[in-house]
Every structure is written in structure tokens, then in C-alpha cells.
Amino acid sequence: MPCGPDYPPLSGTIGDVTDVDPSSSPLTRDRWATWIAERRHGGDAEFLRRTIESLAPVRDRVIANARLSPGSRVLDVGCGDGFIAFAALDAVGPSGQVVFADVSTDLLERCRALAGEAGVLDRCRFLEASASDLSSVESATVDAVVLRSVLIYEPEKGRAFTEFHRVLRPGGRLSLFEPVNRFGHPEPEDKLHGYDVAAVADLASKVKAVYESHQPPQSCTMVDFDERDLLGLAEDAGFDDVHLCFEVDVEEYRSSPWRTSWEALLHSAFNPLAPTLAEAMAEALSTEESARLCDYLHPLVVEGRGQVRRAAAYLWAAR
């Protein structure tokens, strides 16, 4: 399976801008924007709707843990399509400001367009930057740093925490959410995306090899840390009053918001760096082998006869 899953982002909301469909934007040139607009849900509108619904509490907890107040200046690192940033704008009010930072120019332009439509462009700043290099942000100039599913892509996590600490004013707060993919990795040999594939293990192993070739486990940033590492990184960077909440979900797909349709499983990617299942099969299997694997998996997916195992951490701390 892919090196690790991401949690698909929620479209930003502010004022009258609610449940914005990112696929309506033509700005899908780079892999990050393309994933948000298309590949994260494989064209399954219902799966996207349920994902957005299930992620609303994630957004709300990250904002709550940041303890934002009117007039605050917030830095959203890895802002994506504005999942957290637009909610932060609501929290800091007309006198506050949010800095949208991302490595994707396309996504920053998407956020700029949404901010313009919402009439809040004067309260936004847009910065092309990675989590480990926020040199364009002066030291001690923001009241809160927020991020969601960003460190899973960052090879220099320690440097990222040092940067978060540097840009915060004394008393400023860090609030983040990260999937802990090490919890479910590596997947057992008889499982593929949580489905029992013991009967077609020869085919499943070939598909898994493709995923690993795209994201080699030994160098994959998505599985090189766990919740204890996050805690240690925060303390090493100088943060005080550090809190961490680690959550695990092990449930059947049939009762999970992560249940997908067959078409969505085939054509969605677990993260922007991973191939879809259809792409992995095309690379690894012959036409006949692909048909055999699909014939076996299809009823399992339709009936939700698989198990999803996910873990994530919320961390919040003060400078």
C-alpha cells in the first residue's frame, strides 16, 4: 500500500463562502493542487462529502487548541486550499491577519481567489514556503502557528519545529494535527488497503511493490515518526506547556466514513505522492491479472468487508 495516507483537506469557510468545491478551480498544474481537486476522492462526490463532514472536527480542534483571539496574526503552514486558514480568519476577526504558506503556487493562488471572493484579501498574506524554511517570516511576529497533515511530507521535521518556535512571539501558540502512519505500516502481507487478499497474495504483492517504489519505506517521511517523536521535537525546539492527544481508530469499512465506492478506490490516491490503485495495477499486472484482482476485490469493497486502521496526533504548545 502507499507509504502512508493523508487526510483529504476540507474546503475553507468564511462568511458566506461554505463548502467550496476545489475542483471548480482550473489551477491544478502541480501534484498538490491536482490531488486536492481530483485525485484525493477519485471523482466520488459522496466520498468527498463524507470526508469533509468527518474532518470538520479536526479543523475545529486545531483552531481551538491555538486559542486564537481577535486581532491575532496566524501562520497556517501547508495551507492547501484553506482548510484551516479561512476558519482562522473567522476566529481572529476583522482586525486579525492570516498568513497562507504552502509549497504549491497553484494552491496559494486558489486561496487568493477564494479570499478575494469572500472580501477578506486585505487580511491575508500569501507565502510560498516549506515548513522547514520560513525565512520569509520575521522572528517573533506571529501569535499562532497552525498546520494539518504537513509534517508527513517534511524530511527535516526538527528544523520545522525550530522554525515554528522562531516565528512565534513569546507566549504564542503552536497547534497541529498529524496522521501517525507508522501505526498501520507496514500492512500485513495478506492485506491490501485493509482488505483480505490472502487468496490473491501473488497479485497483491506486485501492487504493493509499485507503491513502495514510489515511496520507499526506508526514506518515506510519512512513516519516519510517531506521536512520541512529535512530543520530543516540540520540547527540543524549546516549546513549553506541551500537550499531545493520540487517537486510534480501528473499524470496519462498512461503518466508517472512509468507506469508498469501487470506482473511488480505483481512481483515488492516498496522498499526493502515491499512485492510484488503477495506476499501480497497470504498472504491476497484466490485463488478465488485473481482471483477476478486480474480480476478487470488487465485492469486498462494495460490501465494506475490510478494516481501516488509522492513528493521528493533536499537539499544542506555547512558546
C-alpha positions as CSV (number, residue, x, y, z in Angstrom):
1,M,0.0,0.0,0.0
2,P,1.1,3.6,-0.2
3,C,3.8,4.7,2.3
4,G,1.0,6.4,4.3
5,P,-2.3,8.1,3.9
6,D,-3.1,11.7,4.2
7,Y,-6.5,13.0,5.4
8,P,-8.1,14.8,2.5
9,P,-8.4,18.6,3.2
10,L,-11.6,20.4,3.9
11,S,-12.6,23.4,1.8
12,G,-12.2,26.6,3.7
13,T,-15.2,28.5,5.1
14,I,-15.6,32.2,5.9
15,G,-18.5,34.4,5.9
16,D,-20.8,33.3,3.1
17,V,-18.1,31.0,1.5
18,T,-19.0,27.5,2.5
19,D,-18.2,24.1,1.2
20,V,-16.2,25.5,-1.7
21,D,-15.6,22.8,-4.4
22,P,-11.9,23.0,-5.1
23,S,-12.4,21.0,-8.4
24,S,-14.0,24.1,-9.8
25,S,-10.6,25.8,-9.9
26,P,-8.5,25.5,-13.1
27,L,-5.3,25.8,-11.0
28,T,-4.4,22.2,-10.9
29,R,-1.0,22.2,-12.5
30,D,1.2,20.8,-9.7
31,R,0.7,17.5,-7.9
32,W,-0.5,19.1,-4.7
33,A,-3.3,21.0,-6.3
34,T,-4.2,18.1,-8.6
35,W,-4.6,15.8,-5.7
36,I,-6.9,18.2,-3.8
37,A,-9.0,18.9,-6.9
38,E,-9.2,15.3,-8.3
39,R,-7.1,12.5,-7.0
40,R,-8.0,12.6,-3.3
41,H,-11.5,11.4,-4.0
42,G,-11.3,9.7,-7.4
43,G,-14.4,11.5,-8.7
44,D,-16.7,10.1,-5.9
45,A,-18.7,13.2,-4.8
46,E,-20.3,11.2,-1.9
47,F,-17.0,10.1,-0.6
48,L,-15.7,13.7,-0.7
49,R,-18.8,14.9,1.1
50,R,-18.4,12.4,3.9
51,T,-14.7,13.2,4.2
52,I,-15.4,16.9,4.5
53,E,-18.0,16.2,7.1
54,S,-15.8,14.0,9.2
55,L,-12.9,16.4,9.0
56,A,-14.8,19.4,10.4
57,P,-13.9,18.4,14.0
58,V,-10.2,18.2,13.1
59,R,-10.3,21.8,11.8
60,D,-12.2,22.9,14.9
61,R,-9.8,21.3,17.3
62,V,-6.7,22.7,15.7
63,I,-8.3,26.2,15.9
64,A,-9.4,25.7,19.5
65,N,-6.0,24.4,20.6
66,A,-4.4,27.5,19.1
67,R,-6.5,29.7,21.4
68,L,-6.9,32.4,18.8
69,S,-8.2,35.8,19.8
70,P,-9.5,38.8,17.8
71,G,-6.6,40.7,16.3
72,S,-4.2,37.8,16.3
73,R,-1.8,37.1,13.4
74,V,-1.8,33.5,12.4
75,L,0.6,31.5,10.2
76,D,-1.0,28.4,8.5
77,V,1.8,26.2,7.3
78,G,0.9,24.0,4.4
79,C,-2.4,25.8,4.0
80,G,-3.6,23.7,1.0
81,D,-6.9,25.0,-0.2
82,G,-7.5,27.0,3.0
83,F,-8.8,24.2,5.2
84,I,-7.6,25.9,8.5
85,A,-6.7,29.3,7.3
86,F,-10.2,30.5,6.5
87,A,-11.5,29.3,9.8
88,A,-8.7,31.1,11.5
89,L,-9.7,34.3,9.7
90,D,-13.1,33.9,11.3
91,A,-11.6,33.4,14.7
92,V,-9.2,36.5,14.6
93,G,-11.9,38.8,13.2
94,P,-11.6,42.0,11.1
95,S,-8.5,43.2,13.0
96,G,-6.6,40.0,12.6
97,Q,-4.4,38.6,9.8
98,V,-3.7,35.1,8.4
99,V,-0.5,34.2,6.5
100,F,-1.2,31.4,4.0
101,A,2.0,29.4,3.5
102,D,2.4,26.5,1.1
103,V,4.9,24.9,-1.3
104,S,2.3,25.0,-4.1
105,T,1.9,28.2,-6.1
106,D,-1.3,26.8,-7.5
107,L,-2.9,26.3,-4.1
108,L,-1.8,29.7,-2.9
109,E,-3.5,31.2,-6.0
110,R,-6.6,29.2,-5.3
111,C,-6.6,30.6,-1.7
112,R,-6.0,34.1,-3.0
113,A,-9.0,33.8,-5.3
114,L,-11.2,32.5,-2.5
115,A,-10.1,35.3,-0.3
116,G,-11.0,37.8,-3.0
117,E,-14.4,36.3,-3.4
118,A,-15.0,36.5,0.3
119,G,-13.8,40.1,0.5
120,V,-11.0,39.4,3.0
121,L,-8.0,39.7,0.8
122,D,-6.7,42.7,2.8
123,R,-6.4,40.4,5.9
124,C,-4.4,37.8,4.1
125,R,-0.8,37.3,3.1
126,F,0.4,34.5,0.8
127,L,3.8,33.0,1.1
128,E,5.5,30.2,-0.9
129,A,7.4,28.3,1.7
130,S,8.0,24.9,3.3
131,A,7.6,24.0,6.9
132,S,11.4,23.8,7.4
133,D,12.2,27.1,5.7
134,L,10.0,30.0,6.9
135,S,12.8,32.5,6.4
136,S,10.4,35.0,4.8
137,V,8.6,35.3,8.1
138,E,10.5,37.5,10.6
139,S,11.2,36.2,14.1
140,A,8.6,36.7,16.8
141,T,6.0,38.2,14.5
142,V,3.0,35.7,14.7
143,D,0.7,34.8,17.6
144,A,-0.1,31.3,16.4
145,V,1.3,28.6,14.0
146,V,-1.3,26.1,12.8
147,L,-0.9,23.1,10.5
148,R,-2.6,19.9,9.5
149,S,-1.0,16.9,7.7
150,V,2.1,18.8,6.8
151,L,5.0,17.1,8.7
152,I,4.3,13.8,6.9
153,Y,5.8,15.4,3.8
154,E,8.7,17.2,5.7
155,P,12.1,15.4,5.8
156,E,13.5,18.0,8.2
157,K,11.0,17.8,11.0
158,G,13.3,19.1,13.7
159,R,14.2,22.2,11.6
160,A,10.4,22.7,11.0
161,F,9.7,22.8,14.8
162,T,12.7,25.2,15.3
163,E,11.1,27.5,12.6
164,F,7.7,27.4,14.3
165,H,9.3,28.4,17.6
166,R,11.3,31.2,15.9
167,V,8.4,32.9,14.2
168,L,6.2,32.9,17.3
169,R,6.0,35.8,19.7
170,P,6.7,35.0,23.4
171,G,3.5,33.4,24.6
172,G,2.5,32.4,21.1
173,R,1.0,29.0,20.4
174,L,1.6,26.1,18.1
175,S,-1.3,23.8,17.2
176,L,-1.1,20.9,14.8
177,F,-2.7,17.6,13.6
178,E,-0.7,14.9,12.0
179,P,-1.5,11.3,10.9
180,V,0.7,8.8,12.6
181,N,1.2,6.4,9.7
182,R,3.7,4.2,11.5
183,F,0.8,2.8,13.4
184,G,-0.5,0.9,10.4
185,H,2.7,0.4,8.5
186,P,3.8,-2.0,7.1
187,E,0.4,-3.6,6.2
188,P,0.3,-7.4,6.7
189,E,1.1,-9.4,3.7
190,D,-2.4,-10.7,3.4
191,K,-4.0,-7.3,3.4
192,L,-4.3,-4.6,0.7
193,H,-5.9,-1.3,1.7
194,G,-7.4,-3.2,4.7
195,Y,-9.0,-5.9,2.6
196,D,-8.1,-9.6,3.0
197,V,-6.2,-10.6,-0.1
198,A,-4.7,-13.9,1.0
199,A,-6.4,-15.7,-1.9
200,V,-4.7,-13.4,-4.4
201,A,-1.5,-12.7,-2.5
202,D,0.7,-13.1,-5.6
203,L,-1.1,-10.2,-7.3
204,A,-1.3,-8.0,-4.2
205,S,2.4,-8.3,-3.5
206,K,3.2,-7.0,-7.0
207,V,0.8,-4.0,-6.5
208,K,2.4,-3.3,-3.1
209,A,5.9,-3.3,-4.7
210,V,4.7,-0.5,-7.0
211,Y,3.6,1.6,-4.1
212,E,6.9,1.0,-2.3
213,S,8.8,2.0,-5.5
214,H,7.1,5.4,-5.5
215,Q,7.6,5.9,-1.7
216,P,10.4,3.7,-0.4
217,P,9.6,2.9,3.3
218,Q,13.3,3.4,4.3
219,S,13.2,7.0,3.2
220,C,9.5,7.9,3.4
221,T,8.8,10.9,5.5
222,M,5.2,9.6,6.2
223,V,6.4,6.8,8.4
224,D,9.6,8.1,9.9
225,F,8.0,9.4,13.2
226,D,5.3,8.6,15.7
227,E,3.5,10.6,18.4
228,R,6.4,10.4,20.8
229,D,8.7,11.8,18.2
230,L,6.4,14.8,17.8
231,L,6.5,15.4,21.5
232,G,10.2,15.2,21.6
233,L,10.6,17.5,18.6
234,A,8.5,20.2,20.3
235,E,10.4,20.0,23.5
236,D,13.8,20.1,21.7
237,A,12.7,23.2,19.8
238,G,12.1,25.0,23.1
239,F,8.3,24.8,23.4
240,D,6.7,24.8,26.9
241,D,3.4,23.7,28.2
242,V,3.3,20.9,25.6
243,H,0.2,18.8,25.2
244,L,-0.4,15.8,22.9
245,C,-3.5,13.7,22.3
246,F,-3.0,10.5,20.4
247,E,-6.1,8.9,18.8
248,V,-6.6,5.5,17.1
249,D,-9.5,4.2,15.1
250,V,-9.8,0.5,14.1
251,E,-13.1,-0.2,12.4
252,E,-14.8,-1.9,9.6
253,Y,-15.2,-0.1,6.4
254,R,-18.9,-0.7,6.3
255,S,-19.3,1.6,9.3
256,S,-16.5,4.0,8.6
257,P,-16.6,7.5,6.9
258,W,-13.6,6.3,5.0
259,R,-15.6,3.7,3.1
260,T,-15.3,4.3,-0.6
261,S,-17.1,3.2,-3.7
262,W,-15.3,0.7,-6.1
263,E,-14.6,3.5,-8.6
264,A,-13.2,5.8,-5.9
265,L,-10.8,3.1,-4.6
266,L,-9.6,2.5,-8.1
267,H,-9.0,6.1,-9.0
268,S,-8.1,7.9,-5.8
269,A,-4.6,8.3,-4.3
270,F,-4.0,8.1,-0.6
271,N,-1.6,11.1,-0.8
272,P,-0.3,13.4,-3.5
273,L,2.9,11.3,-3.9
274,A,1.2,7.9,-4.4
275,P,-0.3,6.3,-7.4
276,T,-3.9,5.3,-7.6
277,L,-4.8,1.6,-7.3
278,A,-5.6,1.5,-11.0
279,E,-2.2,3.1,-11.9
280,A,-0.4,0.6,-9.6
281,M,-2.2,-2.4,-11.2
282,A,-1.4,-1.1,-14.7
283,E,2.2,-0.8,-13.8
284,A,2.5,-4.2,-12.0
285,L,0.0,-6.6,-13.6
286,S,-1.0,-7.9,-16.9
287,T,-4.5,-7.3,-18.2
288,E,-5.6,-10.8,-17.1
289,E,-4.0,-10.4,-13.7
290,S,-5.7,-7.0,-13.2
291,A,-9.0,-8.5,-14.1
292,R,-8.5,-11.4,-11.5
293,L,-7.6,-9.0,-8.7
294,C,-10.5,-6.7,-9.5
295,D,-13.0,-9.6,-9.6
296,Y,-11.8,-10.6,-6.2
297,L,-11.6,-7.2,-4.6
298,H,-14.8,-5.7,-6.0
299,P,-17.4,-7.4,-3.8
300,L,-15.3,-6.9,-0.7
301,V,-15.2,-3.1,-1.4
302,V,-18.9,-2.9,-2.3
303,E,-19.9,-4.7,0.9
304,G,-17.4,-2.8,3.1
305,R,-15.7,-6.1,4.2
306,G,-12.4,-4.6,5.2
307,Q,-10.8,-2.9,8.1
308,V,-9.4,0.6,8.4
309,R,-6.7,1.3,10.9
310,R,-5.8,5.0,11.4
311,A,-3.9,6.9,14.0
312,A,-3.4,10.6,14.5
313,A,-2.0,13.1,17.0
314,Y,-3.0,16.6,18.0
315,L,-0.2,18.6,19.6
316,W,-0.4,22.1,21.0
317,A,2.2,24.1,22.9
318,A,3.3,27.5,23.9
319,R,6.5,29.4,23.1
